[in-house]
Amino acid sequence: MTGRAAVLLGQDGVSRCSWAGEDPEYQRYHDEEWGRPLHGDRPLYEKLTLEGFQAGLSWITILRRRPTFRTAFHDFDFERIAEYDEADVERLMADPGIIRNRAKVLAAISNARVTRELVRSEPGALDRLLWGFAPAARGRVLTSWSEVPAETPESKTASRELKRLGYRFVGPTTVYALMQSSGMVDDHLAGCWRAEA
């Protein structure tokens, strides 16, 4: 994202981080979700799953398909997904509304099983685990895309721990994207209305 404008003034008169562009769904996501604290085992499992599916693709591709993902994956109910069998895998692989990548589908199911075990005796365990890696607030607003990291020491440490627990598609860049989207870090840039909010 280096070399591009930090913020753009939208046709609606609102200054946003430039990645939101003029796409109404991207703008809504920027304004209402990205960088806002998100808690709960199920919502964080959903984010973790979608970030894994996003690897190698643009986020808008995932965002536009999120309603279909939610339907296909039973609203990301990890207890239910943990019970998926080969018939479910084939059902998902035949669904044109999601990203039909077998490795990512299998990872979503495997990660649901890990999450189920993690929270079985301790509801909220995934939430506490992930938020336990949230870095201290920077104390300043970033001013350019060159300041936004792809990964951090915290995302690397979180990635290692998630992998140790058995999670898949949780590299440090994917984990940092999760931190951004779930508000563990605030990477809205100076001049964006959200950075000023």
C-alpha positions as CSV (number, residue, x, y, z in Angstrom):
1,M,0.0,0.0,0.0
2,T,3.0,2.3,0.0
3,G,3.0,5.2,-2.5
4,R,-0.8,5.6,-2.5
5,A,-2.7,8.4,-0.8
6,A,-3.3,7.8,2.9
7,V,-6.9,8.9,2.8
8,L,-9.6,9.7,0.2
9,L,-12.5,12.0,0.3
10,G,-15.5,10.0,-0.7
11,Q,-18.4,11.2,-2.8
12,D,-20.4,11.3,0.5
13,G,-17.9,13.9,1.8
14,V,-16.3,11.5,4.3
15,S,-12.5,11.1,4.5
16,R,-11.5,7.4,4.8
17,C,-8.4,5.3,4.6
18,S,-7.8,5.0,0.8
19,W,-8.2,1.2,0.7
20,A,-12.0,1.7,1.2
21,G,-12.2,3.5,-2.2
22,E,-15.7,4.2,-3.5
23,D,-17.1,0.7,-3.1
24,P,-20.2,1.0,-0.7
25,E,-19.6,-2.3,1.0
26,Y,-15.9,-1.6,1.5
27,Q,-16.8,1.8,2.9
28,R,-19.4,0.3,5.3
29,Y,-16.8,-2.3,6.4
30,H,-14.2,0.4,7.0
31,D,-16.7,2.7,8.9
32,E,-18.5,0.0,11.0
33,E,-16.1,-2.9,11.5
34,W,-12.4,-2.5,10.7
35,G,-10.5,-1.5,13.7
36,R,-13.4,-1.8,16.1
37,P,-12.9,-4.2,19.1
38,L,-14.6,-7.5,18.4
39,H,-15.0,-10.1,21.1
40,G,-16.5,-13.6,21.4
41,D,-15.3,-17.0,20.5
42,R,-17.7,-17.4,17.5
43,P,-17.1,-14.0,16.0
44,L,-13.4,-14.4,16.3
45,Y,-13.5,-17.9,14.9
46,E,-15.4,-16.4,11.9
47,K,-12.7,-13.7,11.4
48,L,-9.9,-16.2,11.7
49,T,-11.6,-18.4,9.2
50,L,-12.3,-15.6,6.7
51,E,-8.8,-14.2,7.1
52,G,-7.5,-17.7,6.2
53,F,-9.7,-17.8,3.1
54,Q,-8.4,-14.4,2.2
55,A,-4.8,-15.5,1.9
56,G,-3.6,-14.7,-1.6
57,L,-6.8,-12.8,-2.4
58,S,-8.2,-9.3,-1.9
59,W,-10.3,-8.7,1.2
60,I,-13.2,-7.3,-0.9
61,T,-13.5,-10.7,-2.6
62,I,-14.1,-12.3,0.8
63,L,-16.3,-9.4,2.1
64,R,-18.6,-9.7,-0.9
65,R,-18.9,-13.4,-0.3
66,R,-19.3,-13.3,3.4
67,P,-23.1,-13.7,3.4
68,T,-22.7,-16.9,1.4
69,F,-19.8,-18.0,3.6
70,R,-22.1,-17.6,6.6
71,T,-24.8,-19.7,5.1
72,A,-22.4,-22.4,3.8
73,F,-20.7,-22.6,7.2
74,H,-23.8,-22.5,9.4
75,D,-23.1,-18.9,10.6
76,F,-19.6,-20.0,11.7
77,D,-21.0,-22.2,14.5
78,F,-17.7,-23.9,15.3
79,E,-19.5,-26.6,17.3
80,R,-21.4,-27.6,14.2
81,I,-18.5,-27.2,11.8
82,A,-16.4,-29.4,14.0
83,E,-18.8,-32.2,13.1
84,Y,-18.5,-31.7,9.4
85,D,-17.7,-34.9,7.4
86,E,-16.6,-35.6,3.9
87,A,-20.1,-34.9,2.5
88,D,-19.9,-31.4,4.0
89,V,-16.4,-30.9,2.4
90,E,-17.9,-31.9,-1.0
91,R,-20.9,-29.7,-0.4
92,L,-18.6,-26.7,0.3
93,M,-16.3,-27.6,-2.6
94,A,-19.4,-27.4,-4.9
95,D,-20.6,-24.0,-3.6
96,P,-19.6,-21.3,-6.1
97,G,-20.5,-18.6,-3.5
98,I,-17.4,-19.3,-1.4
99,I,-13.7,-19.8,-2.2
100,R,-13.5,-23.4,-3.2
101,N,-10.0,-24.2,-2.0
102,R,-9.9,-27.6,-0.4
103,A,-6.9,-26.9,1.9
104,K,-8.7,-23.8,3.3
105,V,-12.0,-25.7,3.6
106,L,-10.3,-28.4,5.5
107,A,-8.4,-25.9,7.7
108,A,-11.8,-24.2,8.6
109,I,-13.1,-27.5,9.8
110,S,-9.9,-28.5,11.6
111,N,-9.8,-25.0,13.2
112,A,-13.4,-25.5,14.4
113,R,-12.4,-28.7,16.1
114,V,-9.4,-27.0,17.8
115,T,-11.7,-24.1,18.9
116,R,-14.3,-26.5,20.2
117,E,-11.7,-28.2,22.4
118,L,-10.2,-24.9,23.5
119,V,-13.5,-23.5,24.7
120,R,-15.1,-26.8,25.9
121,S,-14.2,-26.3,29.6
122,E,-13.5,-22.6,29.3
123,P,-15.9,-20.5,27.3
124,G,-14.2,-17.4,26.1
125,A,-10.8,-19.1,25.8
126,L,-10.3,-18.2,22.1
127,D,-11.2,-14.6,22.8
128,R,-8.8,-14.4,25.7
129,L,-6.1,-16.2,23.8
130,L,-6.2,-13.8,20.8
131,W,-6.7,-10.6,22.8
132,G,-3.8,-11.7,25.0
133,F,-1.5,-10.9,22.0
134,A,-2.9,-7.4,21.4
135,P,-0.1,-4.9,21.5
136,A,-0.1,-1.8,23.6
137,A,-1.7,1.2,21.9
138,R,0.8,3.1,19.8
139,G,0.0,6.4,21.3
140,R,0.0,8.1,17.9
141,V,-1.9,7.9,14.7
142,L,-0.1,6.5,11.7
143,T,0.3,9.0,8.8
144,S,1.2,6.8,5.8
145,W,0.7,3.3,4.5
146,S,4.5,2.8,4.8
147,E,4.0,2.8,8.5
148,V,1.5,0.0,8.5
149,P,3.3,-3.3,9.1
150,A,2.4,-6.6,7.4
151,E,3.3,-8.4,10.6
152,T,4.6,-7.6,14.1
153,P,6.4,-9.3,16.9
154,E,2.9,-9.9,18.5
155,S,1.4,-11.4,15.3
156,K,4.4,-13.7,15.0
157,T,4.1,-14.8,18.6
158,A,0.4,-15.3,18.2
159,S,0.9,-17.3,15.0
160,R,3.3,-19.6,16.7
161,E,1.0,-20.3,19.6
162,L,-2.0,-20.8,17.3
163,K,0.0,-23.3,15.2
164,R,1.2,-25.0,18.4
165,L,-2.5,-25.5,19.3
166,G,-3.2,-27.0,15.9
167,Y,-4.7,-24.0,14.0
168,R,-3.9,-23.8,10.3
169,F,-3.7,-20.9,7.8
170,V,-2.6,-18.6,10.7
171,G,0.7,-17.2,9.5
172,P,1.9,-13.9,11.1
173,T,0.5,-11.8,8.2
174,T,-2.9,-13.4,8.5
175,V,-2.9,-13.0,12.2
176,Y,-2.0,-9.3,11.8
177,A,-4.9,-8.8,9.4
178,L,-7.1,-10.4,12.1
179,M,-5.7,-8.0,14.7
180,Q,-6.5,-5.1,12.4
181,S,-10.0,-6.2,11.5
182,S,-11.0,-7.1,15.1
183,G,-9.6,-3.9,16.6
184,M,-6.6,-5.3,18.5
185,V,-4.7,-2.6,16.6
186,D,-6.0,0.6,15.1
187,D,-4.4,1.3,11.7
188,H,-6.7,4.0,10.5
189,L,-4.5,6.8,9.1
190,A,-4.3,10.4,10.0
191,G,-7.1,12.3,8.2
192,C,-9.5,9.4,8.2
193,W,-12.6,10.1,10.2
194,R,-12.2,6.9,12.1
195,A,-8.7,7.9,13.3
196,E,-10.1,11.1,14.5
197,A,-13.2,9.5,16.2
